[in-house]
Amino acid sequence: MGACCSCSCSSFSLCGWRHLKSKKGPRSADLENRGGENDVKWPCFKEFKLDELRAATGGFSVENVVSEHGEKAPNVVYKGKLADGDRLIAVKRFNKSAWPDTRESQPLKWAMRLRVALYLAQALEYCSSKGRSLYHDLNAYRVLFDQDCNPRLSCFGLMKNSRDGKSYSTNLAFTPPEYMKTGRVVAESTIYSYGTILLDLLSGKHIPPSHALDLIREKNFQMLMDSCLEGHFSNDDGSELVRIASRCLQYEPQTDLLSPFGEACSRMDLTAIHEMLEKVGYKDDEGVPNEFIENGAMVSPTVYARRCLCYLMNNKAQEALGDAMQAQVTSPDWATALYLQAAALFGLGMENDAREMLKDGSTLEAKTKRN
């Protein structure tokens, strides 16, 4: 019967056992009573000095190597006997490369965290400008550093083979809400994921976005901050980064998929808009007169729609917006009028208003189809 003990010393691990005089196992009564004369004396944990281990293994002699691949093993195991001569041991000597680099565990300084946030935003903006607005599984592991310690975005997550975000799984710790609802990765998914990275930079760890938002609403954002950063950043800088993260995490995605016409308006594809309107023959406006009625109070909305498109083609977005709004007034249940307003707003550079109009058009279109 043998007893085991273990300890670690520097880059060594030790396992030892002592041969006991009694070869019978301990009786259950002995284990329960403890303190009796026949109790087994289990060796207690002990740290050994390097000199003791060296002496026990014959100076880490090759003859005492017992690891499978001998002295060439990544971590070499030696057999030995302690100085008391009553205990056999096994010592594992770890290779230096097996131990983590202490520099890897050092927290990032505040200036570097801001740099990561800025460089990452610039990289995502560049990708979007090149038609690559979808980035799959955006997380902290996608941020790499070059030899000058400049943050770089890995191209691994760029979605090159999927235009609609389908056929991709997600390994994110915190999945974007629109992916949960539709199973699609959209541009808003990237915005949400960027917000989670900002949380990582602020807190130094992964925390649920919902918990972070609760702290932000309660104005307890100081509880979000990494304790390692205390005294190393200004409240203004911290508050601004928290505000940006909050906006990213609360960004409302477009949960309703746009119709082809809505998509064309969102892209400001005037050729596609014209072709679709001609193809359907303005059938949404069927039965509405295409000329002034007797009292001159109303014009068909298609008249405004046609002129709106002409204005857009001539880079007169403001005039186009006016006609699209008149088309809505004339026919409030005509989704085409809302989509054309969105196209005009995009032409004016009013993207937030344009996206809201696309949502309104999509909602109205879905309602019309249900009825």
Buried (B, 14 or more C-beta within 10 A) or exposed (E): EEBEBEBEBEBBBBBBBBEBEEEEEBEEEBEEEEEEEEEBEEEEEEEBEEEBBBBBBBEBEEEBBEBEEEEEBEEBBBBBBBEEEEBBBBBBBBEEEEEEEEEEEEEBEBEBBBBBBEBBBEBBEEBBEEEBBBBBBBBBEBBEEEEEEEBBBEEEBBBEEEEEBEEBEBEBEBBBBBBEEBEBBBBBBBBBBBBBBBBBBBBBEEBEBEEBBEBBEEEEBEEBBBEEBEEEBEEEEBEEBBEBBBEBBEBEBBEBEBBEBBBBBBEBBBEBBBEBBEEEEBEBBEEBEEEEEEEEEEBBBBBBBBBBBBBBEEEBBEBBBBBBBBBBEBBEEBBBBBBBBBBBBBBEEBEEBBBBBBBBBBEBBBEEEEE
